[in-house]
Amino acid sequence: MRANSPWSQNIQFFESLPSTNDLLLALAEKGAPEGTIVIAREQTRGRGQFHRPWVSPLGMGLWMSLLLRLPIENEMIQPLSQLGPVSLCDTFLYLGIPPSSFKIKAPNDLLLHQKKVAGILVETRRGISSFAVIGLGVNLHQRVEDFPVELREQATSLSLAGIDHIDRETLIPVVIANLYKRYQELLSHPSSLHDAWNTYEVGD
């Protein structure tokens, strides 16, 4: 598929990858420009915070990573961690998902009806060519049996929540547009991003 990006960089689509973050980290080290986006239909070694596995089956979710090039100072860590969750909340609102049904669980989860539907992983590199890779995983079409047994009480998908009208092709351009909008806010007025984070009823 094709999609446009406000960063004017080509979006790289893959059928299967070990991890979109791992590939984009490698591309960033080789000089890939800001706004480079990697999307896979499947991740065979997807991961979340603390290297916990993130189950990313073929065709059942949105598995993507975005490269941002900016100074990685201590004061930038919090807004970078807020960028992905707030952008996904903006996306859910745009797509008509009731705001009462989802919330952010700090630091990097999005809950839908009290169960995890999305996760965000931010990885940074400091130095002369500092950058951040923002990884997002959103569960779209999984049934209960598609999750490992140990996750079935904690995880959900849009389909399990009765939201069947949203597919990956619908989600991608909206997520990218919201990431871009919120990133401009991060650069110019990060306190606004923090205010938006608070409006989504952050959980502990």
Residue frames as a rotation matrix with the C-alpha (Angstrom) as fourth column:
MET 1
0.580 0.815 0.000 0.00
0.815 -0.580 0.000 0.00
0.000 0.000 -1.000 0.00
ARG 2
-0.462 -0.666 0.585 0.99
0.614 -0.716 -0.332 3.66
0.641 0.206 0.740 -0.29
ALA 3
0.604 0.598 -0.527 0.47
0.797 -0.479 0.369 6.50
-0.032 -0.643 -0.765 2.15
ASN 4
0.264 -0.478 0.838 1.59
0.242 -0.808 -0.537 10.10
0.934 0.344 -0.098 2.30
SER 5
0.184 -0.290 -0.939 3.60
0.983 0.036 0.181 11.58
-0.019 -0.956 0.291 5.14
PRO 6
0.980 0.183 0.080 3.78
0.183 -0.983 0.017 15.24
0.082 -0.002 -0.997 6.20
TRP 7
0.399 -0.909 -0.121 7.53
-0.063 -0.159 0.985 14.70
-0.915 -0.386 -0.121 6.69
SER 8
0.707 -0.037 -0.706 7.79
-0.697 -0.207 -0.687 14.15
-0.121 0.978 -0.173 2.90
GLN 9
-0.537 -0.830 0.148 9.78
-0.793 0.557 0.245 10.95
-0.286 0.014 -0.958 3.42
ASN 10
-0.165 0.438 -0.884 8.91
-0.580 0.682 0.446 7.65
0.798 0.586 0.142 1.82
ILE 11
0.276 0.320 0.906 7.15
-0.908 0.396 0.137 5.24
-0.315 -0.861 0.400 4.15
GLN 12
-0.592 -0.585 -0.555 8.83
-0.714 0.700 0.024 1.84
0.374 0.410 -0.832 4.11
PHE 13
0.445 0.828 0.341 6.38
-0.888 0.457 0.050 -1.07
-0.114 -0.325 0.939 4.17
PHE 14
-0.712 -0.659 -0.240 7.41
-0.663 0.744 -0.076 -4.64
0.229 0.105 -0.968 4.95
GLU 15
0.212 0.743 -0.634 5.51
-0.327 0.666 0.671 -7.90
0.921 0.065 0.384 5.07
SER 16
0.903 0.032 -0.428 7.50
0.352 0.514 0.782 -9.17
0.245 -0.857 0.453 8.04
LEU 17
0.104 -0.887 0.450 10.31
-0.390 -0.453 -0.802 -7.83
0.915 -0.092 -0.393 10.24
PRO 18
-0.392 -0.266 -0.881 11.88
0.719 0.508 -0.474 -8.92
0.573 -0.819 -0.007 13.50
SER 19
0.082 0.373 -0.924 11.15
0.832 -0.536 -0.142 -5.42
-0.548 -0.758 -0.354 14.87
THR 20
0.627 0.169 0.760 10.30
0.628 -0.687 -0.365 -2.10
0.460 0.707 -0.537 13.21
ASN 21
0.949 -0.315 0.011 12.21
-0.253 -0.741 0.622 -0.28
-0.188 -0.593 -0.783 15.95
ASP 22
0.315 -0.888 0.335 15.32
0.280 0.424 0.861 -2.39
-0.907 -0.178 0.383 15.43
LEU 23
0.135 -0.242 0.961 15.35
0.990 0.076 -0.120 -1.72
-0.044 0.967 0.250 11.69
LEU 24
0.774 0.220 0.593 14.76
0.340 -0.935 -0.097 2.01
0.534 0.277 -0.799 12.13
LEU 25
0.811 -0.577 -0.094 17.47
-0.119 -0.321 0.940 2.28
-0.572 -0.751 -0.329 14.80
ALA 26
0.027 -0.824 0.567 19.89
0.665 0.438 0.605 0.74
-0.746 0.360 0.560 12.31
LEU 27
0.267 0.139 0.954 18.73
0.903 -0.382 -0.197 3.06
0.337 0.914 -0.228 9.53
ALA 28
0.988 0.123 0.092 19.06
0.078 -0.919 0.388 6.06
0.132 -0.376 -0.917 11.84
GLU 29
0.476 -0.879 -0.028 22.65
0.153 0.051 0.987 5.12
-0.866 -0.474 0.159 12.68
LYS 30
-0.257 -0.553 0.793 23.33
0.869 0.227 0.440 5.17
-0.423 0.802 0.422 8.93
GLY 31
-0.910 -0.226 -0.347 21.90
0.136 -0.954 0.265 8.66
-0.391 0.194 0.900 8.52
ALA 32
-0.372 0.850 0.373 18.24
0.869 0.178 0.462 8.14
0.327 0.496 -0.805 7.63
PRO 33
-0.769 0.042 0.638 16.39
-0.041 -0.999 0.016 11.49
0.638 -0.014 0.770 7.68
GLU 34
-0.831 0.554 0.051 13.87
-0.153 -0.140 -0.978 12.67
-0.535 -0.821 0.202 10.21
GLY 35
-0.011 0.938 -0.347 10.39
-0.888 -0.169 -0.428 11.47
-0.460 0.304 0.834 9.36
THR 36
-0.621 -0.208 -0.756 11.50
-0.563 0.789 0.246 8.06
0.546 0.578 -0.607 8.13
ILE 37
0.087 0.743 0.664 8.71
-0.929 0.301 -0.215 5.60
-0.359 -0.598 0.716 8.95
VAL 38
-0.833 -0.297 -0.467 8.86
-0.427 0.881 0.203 1.80
0.351 0.369 -0.861 8.95
ILE 39
0.060 0.909 0.413 5.67
-0.948 0.182 -0.263 -0.29
-0.314 -0.375 0.872 9.00
ALA 40
-0.902 -0.327 -0.283 5.38
-0.396 0.887 0.237 -4.08
0.174 0.325 -0.930 9.01
ARG 41
0.116 0.955 -0.274 2.39
-0.661 0.280 0.696 -6.41
0.741 0.100 0.664 8.71
GLU 42
0.889 0.096 -0.448 4.12
0.218 0.772 0.597 -8.71
0.403 -0.628 0.665 11.18
GLN 43
0.150 -0.884 0.442 6.89
-0.890 -0.315 -0.329 -8.54
0.430 -0.345 -0.834 13.79
THR 44
0.467 -0.027 -0.884 8.56
0.076 0.997 0.010 -11.78
0.881 -0.072 0.467 14.77
ARG 45
-0.232 -0.541 -0.808 10.49
0.918 0.152 -0.365 -10.25
0.321 -0.827 0.462 17.68
GLY 46
0.158 0.392 0.907 8.42
0.056 -0.920 0.388 -7.21
0.986 -0.010 -0.167 18.60
ARG 47
-0.366 -0.360 -0.858 9.20
0.865 0.209 -0.457 -5.76
0.344 -0.909 0.235 21.99
GLY 48
0.685 0.590 0.426 7.93
0.307 -0.765 0.566 -3.27
0.660 -0.257 -0.706 24.49
GLN 49
0.445 -0.500 0.743 9.41
-0.753 -0.658 0.008 -1.57
0.485 -0.563 -0.669 27.51
PHE 50
0.106 -0.551 0.828 12.14
-0.845 0.389 0.367 -3.50
-0.524 -0.739 -0.424 29.35
HIS 51
-0.690 -0.419 -0.590 12.40
-0.713 0.535 0.454 -5.79
0.125 0.734 -0.668 26.29
ARG 52
-0.323 0.675 0.663 9.11
-0.194 0.638 -0.745 -7.49
-0.926 -0.370 -0.075 27.12
PRO 53
-0.867 0.017 0.498 7.81
0.460 0.409 0.788 -9.35
-0.190 0.912 -0.363 24.05
TRP 54
-0.314 0.813 -0.490 5.07
-0.573 -0.574 -0.585 -7.63
-0.757 0.097 0.646 22.06
VAL 55
-0.383 0.242 0.891 2.98
0.522 0.853 -0.008 -10.14
-0.762 0.462 -0.453 20.12
SER 56
-0.214 0.176 -0.961 2.58
-0.590 -0.808 -0.017 -8.75
-0.779 0.563 0.277 16.59
PRO 57
-0.214 0.125 0.969 0.84
0.425 0.905 -0.023 -11.35
-0.879 0.407 -0.246 14.39
LEU 58
-0.921 -0.244 0.305 0.55
0.356 -0.203 0.912 -11.01
-0.161 0.948 0.274 10.64
GLY 59
-0.655 0.640 0.401 -2.17
0.217 -0.350 0.911 -8.62
0.724 0.684 0.090 9.51
MET 60
0.117 0.772 -0.625 -3.71
0.863 0.233 0.449 -8.16
0.492 -0.592 -0.638 12.95
GLY 61
0.527 0.066 -0.847 -2.41
0.655 -0.667 0.356 -4.77
-0.541 -0.743 -0.395 13.97
LEU 62
0.858 -0.370 0.358 -0.49
-0.034 -0.735 -0.677 -1.62
0.513 0.568 -0.643 13.19
TRP 63
0.587 -0.770 -0.251 3.21
0.638 0.249 0.728 -2.11
-0.498 -0.588 0.638 13.89
MET 64
0.646 -0.277 0.712 5.19
0.478 -0.581 -0.659 1.01
0.596 0.766 -0.243 13.03
SER 65
0.192 -0.650 -0.736 8.16
0.829 -0.293 0.475 3.18
-0.525 -0.702 0.482 14.02
LEU 66
0.875 0.112 0.471 8.99
0.337 -0.839 -0.428 6.86
0.347 0.533 -0.771 13.38
LEU 67
-0.070 -0.970 -0.234 12.41
0.994 -0.047 -0.102 8.51
0.087 -0.240 0.967 13.38
LEU 68
0.943 0.273 0.189 12.83
0.246 -0.956 0.158 11.99
0.224 -0.103 -0.969 14.90
ARG 69
-0.066 -0.998 -0.017 16.10
0.870 -0.049 -0.490 13.91
0.488 -0.047 0.871 14.94
LEU 70
0.632 0.255 0.732 16.37
-0.136 -0.893 0.429 16.39
0.763 -0.371 -0.529 17.79
PRO 71
-0.463 -0.810 0.360 18.61
-0.526 -0.076 -0.847 17.10
0.713 -0.582 -0.391 20.78
ILE 72
0.340 0.537 -0.772 17.97
0.325 0.703 0.633 14.44
0.882 -0.466 0.064 23.41
GLU 73
-0.637 -0.454 0.623 18.19
-0.380 -0.518 -0.767 16.54
0.671 -0.725 0.158 26.58
ASN 74
-0.933 0.240 -0.268 16.75
0.359 0.578 -0.733 15.48
-0.021 -0.780 -0.626 29.92
GLU 75
-0.550 0.761 -0.344 13.86
-0.291 -0.560 -0.776 17.91
-0.783 -0.327 0.529 29.61
MET 76
-0.370 0.393 -0.842 12.91
-0.921 -0.034 0.388 16.34
0.123 0.919 0.374 26.28
ILE 77
-0.979 -0.089 -0.185 12.42
-0.080 0.995 -0.058 12.81
0.189 -0.042 -0.981 27.64
GLN 78
-0.587 0.809 0.020 8.98
0.187 0.159 -0.969 13.39
-0.787 -0.566 -0.245 29.14
PRO 79
0.107 0.693 -0.712 7.39
-0.695 -0.460 -0.553 15.03
-0.711 0.554 0.433 26.07
LEU 80
-0.533 -0.317 -0.785 8.91
-0.802 0.485 0.349 12.35
0.270 0.815 -0.513 23.84
SER 81
-0.984 0.176 0.011 7.29
0.158 0.911 -0.381 9.69
-0.077 -0.374 -0.924 26.01
GLN 82
-0.322 0.920 -0.225 3.96
0.045 -0.223 -0.974 11.52
-0.946 -0.324 0.030 25.79
LEU 83
-0.542 0.051 -0.839 4.01
-0.748 -0.483 0.454 12.03
-0.382 0.874 0.300 22.03
GLY 84
-0.901 0.136 -0.412 2.93
-0.163 0.773 0.613 8.53
0.402 0.619 -0.674 20.98
PRO 85
-0.670 0.689 -0.275 0.15
0.712 0.492 -0.502 7.94
-0.211 -0.532 -0.820 23.52
VAL 86
-0.282 0.588 -0.759 -1.41
-0.037 -0.797 -0.603 11.37
-0.959 -0.142 0.246 22.98
SER 87
-0.643 0.002 -0.766 -1.27
-0.746 -0.230 0.625 10.95
-0.175 0.973 0.150 19.19
LEU 88
-0.897 0.347 -0.274 -3.03
0.234 0.898 0.372 7.59
0.376 0.270 -0.887 19.45
CYS 89
-0.452 0.768 -0.455 -5.71
0.627 -0.090 -0.774 9.09
-0.635 -0.635 -0.441 21.70
ASP 90
-0.392 0.262 -0.882 -6.20
-0.531 -0.848 -0.016 11.88
-0.752 0.462 0.471 19.13
THR 91
-0.854 -0.001 -0.520 -6.56
-0.468 0.437 0.768 9.17
0.227 0.900 -0.373 16.49
PHE 92
-0.776 0.601 -0.190 -9.15
0.630 0.740 -0.234 7.21
0.000 -0.301 -0.954 18.45
LEU 93
-0.289 0.678 -0.676 -11.19
0.201 -0.648 -0.735 10.38
-0.936 -0.348 0.051 18.94
TYR 94
-0.534 0.016 -0.845 -10.97
-0.727 -0.518 0.450 11.24
-0.431 0.855 0.289 15.24
LEU 95
-0.861 0.136 -0.490 -12.16
-0.236 0.748 0.621 7.75
0.451 0.650 -0.612 14.31
GLY 96
-0.050 0.982 0.181 -15.19
-0.623 -0.172 0.763 8.04
0.780 -0.075 0.621 16.55
ILE 97
-0.206 -0.054 -0.977 -14.17
0.577 0.800 -0.166 5.88
0.791 -0.598 -0.133 19.50
PRO 98
0.753 0.596 0.280 -15.88
0.162 -0.580 0.798 7.30
0.638 -0.556 -0.533 22.61
PRO 99
-0.089 -0.870 0.485 -13.39
-0.418 -0.410 -0.811 9.10
0.904 -0.274 -0.327 24.85
SER 100
0.333 0.275 0.902 -14.92
-0.943 0.085 0.322 7.49
0.012 -0.958 0.288 27.93
SER 101
0.986 0.165 -0.035 -13.76
-0.167 0.984 -0.055 4.07
0.025 0.060 0.998 26.70
PHE 102
0.472 -0.878 -0.084 -9.99
0.668 0.418 -0.615 4.64
0.575 0.234 0.784 26.58
LYS 103
0.953 -0.284 0.107 -7.23
-0.291 -0.752 0.592 6.19
-0.088 -0.595 -0.799 28.66
ILE 104
0.218 -0.957 -0.191 -3.46
-0.378 0.098 -0.920 6.36
0.900 0.273 -0.341 28.89
LYS 105
0.982 -0.112 -0.150 -1.80
0.184 0.434 0.882 4.19
-0.034 -0.894 0.447 31.48
ALA 106
0.596 -0.802 0.038 1.54
-0.785 -0.592 -0.185 5.79
0.171 0.080 -0.982 32.25
PRO 107
-0.198 -0.465 -0.863 4.11
-0.144 -0.857 0.494 5.58
-0.970 0.222 0.103 30.95
ASN 108
-0.716 -0.361 -0.598 3.43
-0.612 -0.089 0.786 3.88
-0.337 0.928 -0.157 27.62
ASP 109
-0.831 0.477 0.285 0.17
0.527 0.840 0.128 1.94
-0.178 0.257 -0.950 27.39
LEU 110
-0.660 0.750 -0.048 -3.22
-0.724 -0.617 0.308 2.77
0.201 0.238 0.950 25.96
LEU 111
-0.873 0.413 0.260 -6.17
0.192 0.781 -0.594 1.01
-0.449 -0.469 -0.761 27.58
LEU 112
-0.581 0.787 -0.207 -9.52
-0.607 -0.250 0.754 0.34
0.542 0.564 0.623 25.95
HIS 113
0.571 0.820 -0.045 -12.24
-0.480 0.378 0.791 -0.77
0.666 -0.430 0.610 28.36
GLN 114
0.658 -0.361 0.661 -9.52
-0.700 0.031 0.714 -1.25
-0.278 -0.932 -0.232 30.98
LYS 115
0.626 -0.476 0.618 -7.45
0.423 0.873 0.244 -3.60
-0.656 0.109 0.747 28.79
LYS 116
-0.193 -0.825 -0.531 -4.25
-0.167 -0.505 0.847 -2.90
-0.967 0.253 -0.040 26.86
VAL 117
0.773 0.495 0.396 -4.93
0.338 0.206 -0.918 -2.16
-0.536 0.844 -0.008 23.20
ALA 118
0.751 -0.559 0.351 -1.73
0.171 -0.349 -0.922 -0.30
0.638 0.752 -0.166 22.28
GLY 119
0.636 -0.635 -0.439 1.81
0.550 -0.026 0.834 0.24
-0.541 -0.772 0.333 23.48
ILE 120
0.902 -0.394 0.176 4.54
-0.168 -0.697 -0.697 2.74
0.397 0.599 -0.695 22.69
LEU 121
0.563 -0.807 -0.182 8.30
0.728 0.379 0.571 2.23
-0.392 -0.453 0.801 22.89
VAL 122
0.945 -0.321 0.066 10.65
-0.266 -0.869 -0.417 5.24
0.191 0.377 -0.906 22.72
GLU 123
0.528 -0.849 -0.018 14.35
0.768 0.469 0.436 4.58
-0.362 -0.244 0.900 22.16
THR 124
0.979 -0.177 -0.099 16.88
-0.196 -0.952 -0.233 7.40
-0.053 0.248 -0.967 22.03
ARG 125
0.313 -0.949 0.046 20.51
0.944 0.305 -0.127 7.93
0.106 0.083 0.991 21.10
ARG 126
0.859 -0.084 -0.506 22.44
0.114 -0.931 0.347 10.91
-0.500 -0.356 -0.790 22.41
GLY 127
-0.123 -0.972 0.200 25.45
0.695 0.060 0.717 12.61
-0.709 0.227 0.668 20.89
ILE 128
-0.780 -0.274 -0.563 26.22
-0.143 -0.797 0.586 14.79
-0.610 0.538 0.582 17.90
SER 129
-0.726 0.552 -0.411 23.62
-0.450 0.071 0.890 13.01
0.521 0.831 0.197 15.75
SER 130
-0.870 0.400 0.287 21.06
-0.116 0.399 -0.910 12.38
-0.479 -0.825 -0.301 18.47
PHE 131
-0.565 0.740 -0.364 17.68
-0.536 0.006 0.844 10.93
0.627 0.672 0.394 17.55
ALA 132
-0.509 0.513 0.691 14.60
-0.551 0.422 -0.720 9.18
-0.661 -0.747 0.068 18.88
VAL 133
-0.809 0.384 -0.446 12.69
-0.177 0.565 0.806 6.24
0.561 0.731 -0.389 17.46
ILE 134
-0.453 0.771 0.448 9.01
-0.790 -0.114 -0.603 6.10
-0.413 -0.627 0.660 18.44
GLY 135
-0.930 0.147 -0.336 7.52
-0.051 0.855 0.515 2.63
0.363 0.497 -0.788 18.08
LEU 136
-0.362 0.885 0.292 3.77
-0.884 -0.226 -0.409 2.08
-0.296 -0.406 0.865 18.18
GLY 137
-0.957 0.180 -0.226 1.80
0.082 0.920 0.383 -1.15
0.277 0.348 -0.896 18.28
VAL 138
-0.436 0.887 0.151 -1.99
-0.859 -0.361 -0.363 -1.14
-0.268 -0.288 0.919 18.04
ASN 139
-0.862 0.210 0.461 -4.05
0.207 0.977 -0.058 -4.34
-0.462 0.045 -0.886 18.27
LEU 140
-0.648 0.605 -0.462 -6.74
-0.759 -0.559 0.333 -4.29
-0.056 0.567 0.822 15.60
HIS 141
0.071 0.729 -0.681 -8.20
-0.838 0.414 0.356 -7.68
0.542 0.545 0.640 14.68
GLN 142
-0.853 -0.478 -0.210 -7.12
-0.308 0.785 -0.538 -10.20
0.422 -0.394 -0.817 17.32
ARG 143
0.452 0.860 -0.238 -9.58
-0.270 0.386 0.882 -12.63
0.850 -0.335 0.406 18.83
VAL 144
0.707 -0.163 0.688 -9.08
-0.697 0.008 0.717 -13.85
-0.123 -0.987 -0.108 22.39
GLU 145
0.840 -0.341 0.422 -7.34
0.263 0.936 0.232 -17.00
-0.475 -0.084 0.876 21.20
ASP 146
0.681 -0.617 0.393 -4.80
0.351 -0.196 -0.916 -14.94
0.643 0.762 0.083 19.21
PHE 147
0.360 -0.558 0.748 -3.22
-0.781 -0.619 -0.085 -13.69
0.510 -0.553 -0.658 22.45
PRO 148
-0.604 -0.585 -0.541 -0.92
-0.083 0.722 -0.687 -15.85
0.792 -0.371 -0.484 24.59
VAL 149
0.139 0.732 -0.667 -2.85
0.646 0.444 0.621 -17.44
0.751 -0.517 -0.411 27.44
GLU 150
-0.268 -0.327 -0.906 -1.08
0.953 -0.226 -0.200 -15.30
-0.140 -0.917 0.373 30.03
LEU 151
-0.981 -0.138 -0.139 -2.21
0.115 -0.980 0.162 -12.08
-0.158 0.143 0.977 28.30
ARG 152
-0.583 0.782 0.221 -5.85
0.530 0.160 0.833 -12.87
0.616 0.602 -0.508 27.58
GLU 153
0.278 0.698 -0.660 -7.16
0.961 -0.207 0.185 -11.16
-0.007 -0.686 -0.728 30.70
GLN 154
-0.042 -0.433 -0.900 -5.03
0.482 -0.798 0.361 -8.05
-0.875 -0.419 0.243 30.12
ALA 155
-0.877 -0.420 -0.233 -5.01
-0.020 -0.453 0.891 -7.46
-0.480 0.786 0.389 26.35
THR 156
0.246 0.949 0.195 -7.67
0.354 0.099 -0.930 -6.51
-0.902 0.298 -0.312 23.86
SER 157
-0.807 -0.378 0.454 -8.09
0.558 -0.237 0.795 -5.36
-0.193 0.895 0.402 20.26
LEU 158
-0.765 0.571 -0.298 -10.40
-0.603 -0.797 0.019 -2.93
-0.227 0.194 0.954 18.54
SER 159
-0.436 0.615 -0.657 -12.36
-0.393 0.526 0.754 -5.88
0.809 0.587 0.012 17.14
LEU 160
-0.568 0.203 -0.797 -12.81
0.670 0.677 -0.305 -7.44
0.478 -0.708 -0.521 20.56
ALA 161
-0.790 0.263 -0.554 -14.14
0.255 -0.680 -0.687 -4.08
-0.557 -0.684 0.470 21.75
GLY 162
0.144 0.929 0.341 -16.73
0.735 0.131 -0.665 -4.16
-0.662 0.347 -0.664 18.95
ILE 163
0.385 -0.108 -0.917 -14.92
-0.427 -0.901 -0.073 -1.60
-0.819 0.419 -0.393 16.79
ASP 164
0.129 -0.243 0.961 -14.79
0.547 0.826 0.135 -3.36
-0.827 0.508 0.239 13.43
HIS 165
0.905 0.338 0.259 -14.81
0.395 -0.439 -0.807 -0.42
-0.159 0.832 -0.531 11.03
ILE 166
0.667 -0.725 -0.171 -11.14
-0.703 -0.689 0.176 0.50
-0.245 0.003 -0.969 11.52
ASP 167
0.864 -0.467 0.187 -8.41
0.499 0.841 -0.208 -1.31
-0.060 0.273 0.960 9.61
ARG 168
0.058 -0.955 -0.289 -4.71
0.745 -0.152 0.650 -0.64
-0.665 -0.253 0.703 9.17
GLU 169
-0.463 -0.229 0.856 -5.17
0.844 -0.411 0.346 1.31
0.273 0.882 0.384 5.94
THR 170
0.549 0.714 0.434 -7.62
0.446 -0.690 0.571 3.64
0.707 -0.120 -0.697 7.69
LEU 171
0.846 -0.164 -0.508 -5.44
0.482 -0.175 0.859 4.02
-0.230 -0.971 -0.069 10.76
ILE 172
0.023 -0.992 0.122 -2.04
0.984 0.044 0.173 4.72
-0.177 0.116 0.977 9.20
PRO 173
-0.293 -0.230 0.928 -2.61
0.583 -0.813 -0.017 8.20
0.758 0.536 0.373 7.68
VAL 174
0.688 0.597 0.413 -4.51
0.016 -0.581 0.814 9.42
0.726 -0.553 -0.410 10.73
VAL 175
0.768 -0.479 -0.425 -1.81
0.585 0.257 0.769 8.24
-0.259 -0.840 0.477 13.15
ILE 176
-0.202 -0.914 0.352 0.94
0.978 -0.208 0.021 9.82
0.054 0.349 0.936 11.06
ALA 177
-0.010 0.268 0.963 -0.92
0.328 -0.909 0.256 13.13
0.945 0.319 -0.079 10.78
ASN 178
0.909 0.399 0.122 -1.48
0.008 -0.309 0.951 13.24
0.417 -0.863 -0.284 14.53
LEU 179
0.449 -0.839 -0.306 2.13
0.843 0.285 0.457 12.35
-0.297 -0.463 0.835 15.28
TYR 180
-0.336 -0.588 0.736 3.24
0.812 -0.577 -0.089 15.21
0.477 0.567 0.671 13.05
LYS 181
0.342 0.565 0.751 0.82
0.079 -0.814 0.576 17.68
0.936 -0.138 -0.323 14.64
ARG 182
0.989 0.056 -0.140 1.81
0.139 0.023 0.990 16.73
0.059 -0.998 0.015 18.18
TYR 183
0.197 -0.980 -0.023 5.51
0.975 0.194 0.110 16.73
-0.103 -0.044 0.994 17.28
GLN 184
-0.197 -0.206 0.959 5.25
0.450 -0.888 -0.098 20.36
0.871 0.412 0.268 16.14
GLU 185
0.744 0.524 0.415 3.63
-0.168 -0.454 0.875 21.07
0.647 -0.720 -0.250 19.49
LEU 186
0.757 -0.539 -0.370 6.47
0.638 0.487 0.596 19.28
-0.141 -0.687 0.713 21.29
LEU 187
-0.166 -0.903 0.397 9.02
0.948 -0.257 -0.187 21.47
0.270 0.345 0.899 19.51
SER 188
-0.395 0.037 0.918 7.24
0.204 -0.971 0.127 24.77
0.895 0.238 0.376 20.02
HIS 189
-0.192 0.451 0.872 5.15
-0.859 -0.507 0.072 24.43
0.474 -0.735 0.485 23.18
PRO 190
-0.645 -0.150 -0.749 5.70
-0.035 0.985 -0.167 21.13
0.763 -0.082 -0.641 25.02
SER 191
-0.922 0.354 0.158 3.52
-0.189 -0.053 -0.981 22.16
-0.339 -0.934 0.115 27.95
SER 192
-0.113 0.912 -0.395 0.51
-0.986 -0.152 -0.069 21.94
-0.123 0.382 0.916 25.60
LEU 193
-0.180 -0.030 -0.983 1.38
-0.419 0.907 0.049 18.33
0.890 0.421 -0.175 24.90
HIS 194
-0.950 -0.191 -0.249 1.51
0.144 0.439 -0.887 17.69
0.278 -0.878 -0.390 28.63
ASP 195
-0.599 0.798 0.067 -1.90
-0.653 -0.439 -0.617 19.34
-0.463 -0.413 0.784 29.06
ALA 196
0.062 0.615 -0.786 -3.31
-0.906 0.364 0.214 17.07
0.418 0.699 0.580 26.36
TRP 197
-0.611 -0.372 -0.699 -1.80
-0.063 0.903 -0.426 14.04
0.789 -0.216 -0.575 28.11
ASN 198
-0.975 0.212 0.071 -3.67
-0.076 -0.019 -0.997 15.01
-0.210 -0.977 0.035 31.27
THR 199
-0.302 0.926 -0.225 -6.99
-0.934 -0.334 -0.124 15.33
-0.190 0.173 0.966 29.46
TYR 200
-0.008 0.281 -0.960 -6.87
-0.583 0.778 0.232 11.64
0.812 0.562 0.157 28.57
GLU 201
0.711 0.450 0.541 -7.36
-0.686 0.274 0.674 10.59
0.155 -0.850 0.504 32.20
VAL 202
-0.119 -0.886 -0.449 -3.94
-0.583 0.428 -0.690 9.16
0.803 0.180 -0.568 32.75
GLY 203
0.919 0.380 -0.102 -3.89
-0.173 0.622 0.763 6.05
0.353 -0.684 0.638 34.88
ASP 204
0.299 -0.833 0.466 -1.11
-0.915 -0.112 0.387 5.01
-0.270 -0.542 -0.796 37.25
